Structure formats: structure tokens, C-alpha cells
Amino acid sequence: MPRFFVDISNIRGNQIILNDEDLSHIKVLRIRDGETFFVCDGCGTDYLCSLKGSCAAILESFPSQSEPNVKCAVFAAFPKSDKAETIIQKSVELGAYEIVFFPSSRCVSRPDTAKKLYRWQKISEAAAKQSARGIVPSVTAAASYESAIAAAAANDLPLFLYEGEETLKLSQALDYGKKYETASIVTGPEGGFSAEEAEFARQNGMSVITLGKRILRCETAPLAAISAVMFHTGNL
């Protein structure tokens, strides 16, 4: 069934005011008056609605059933070309709470985030609609490597993926953090992290882990890690 996200301020009593973009989409989908669809307020509540002119009449409301019980943030160093879009789309589908891009010493790409963030957020919204999320995960950019690590380390389970790590496995780190409500996954660019960056992350509270002997692409690593987190917490 079609799904739309609206600002909570557009929910007024028993009806929801639809914007021009949503109305155009409804027209494309050939939804007629009286036909039903879902609307989500982006805060975890779903509404079963029927079309009534340019509004949605609320038939029923209930908590979203699709949100994970752990808030998992993906921190990804700026990748090349359109890999950021892949990371956003797939991370949202898998249950990420937010996606944060940041600069690191081996980043080849240094995008103009002011121009990129609007498009990235629209990709997150489209993925949230497709995967029946109860929220639209935010997509932001950290000003520096240090600020990204500080934000990631504030989570209950802070995971730093580093190909140079040989001791601590992801499975072990997940077991160490059996009780957690928030998690973060920090992944590097195409060239990986420097030893200095990994040590900085370790000293600032991150669990530096390995994903095994294989080297994963920068757009694959965060997806592998978030899948493991979701499986471990019963969300997959």
C-alpha cells in the first residue's frame, strides 16, 4: 500500500493536509477519493487514511511496527562518486537511525555538502517509504574527523571498523555490549583509515574491530556491520 511522510504540524484533528508533491504522487499512483493509503508523521506513528480531496482522512492510527529497538547510526567517511547514495539507501532499508558523512585523511572525495545534503535526504525519504519505516533517518555531514568520532563514541555500542585490527571481531564486540539502546558504526573511505586515526578512535572510546580477513568496499562495510547489529538485536 502506498506510504507518505508528512510533517506532524500537517495533522489536524482527523485529517492530514497533503503537500503538492504528495498530491502529485497520488495522482501518478491513480489513487481516487475513498481509496486508502498510509501516512507516517516521521515520529513513529502510522495512519491508515483515505483520500478526501486534497486531504487524507484518518481512519486509524497506531505505532509503527517497523522501527528497530536499537538506534544505530552509520558514520561513513566521504566516498567517491555515487557510493554515498548507496550507503544511504541500503542503511535506511536495514534500519539505520541516522547517517553521518565525515572527512578523513585518505578521502579522495571532498563534496560540497551544502549541495549534496538535500539530495541525500530525499534518498533517505524514498528509502524510508519503500521499506515502511516509521521515521525518515537524517543525513548530515560532520565538520571534522574528530567531531565525527566524538559523536559516534557517545553511543552505547561504538564500533570502529578497521582493516588493520587483528584481535577484536565484530561478533565479540556485539557480545560485549549485550544491553544497549544505541549503536554507531564508523567506516572509512576507499583507502581505509590511517593507523593514527584508528588509534585516535580507540583512545576516544571506540571499539576498534575487524570484519575478518576479506577487505570490503567502503559501501559494503557499513551494510555488513548494520546487518550484524540488527540480527544480534533481533531486528532482522
Protein Blocks (a to p, Z undefined) as FASTA:
>chain_A
ZZddddfklpghjaccddfklmmmmmmnopaehiacdddehnopacddddehjaccdfbd
cddfkbcfbdcdddddddehjllmmmmmmmmmnopabdcddddfklmbdcdfklmmmmmm
mmmmmmmmmnopabdcdddddfbfklmmmmmmmpmbdcdddfkbckbcfklmmmmmmpac
bdcdddddfkopafklmmmmmmnopacddebjbdcdfklmmmmmmmmmmmmnopZZ
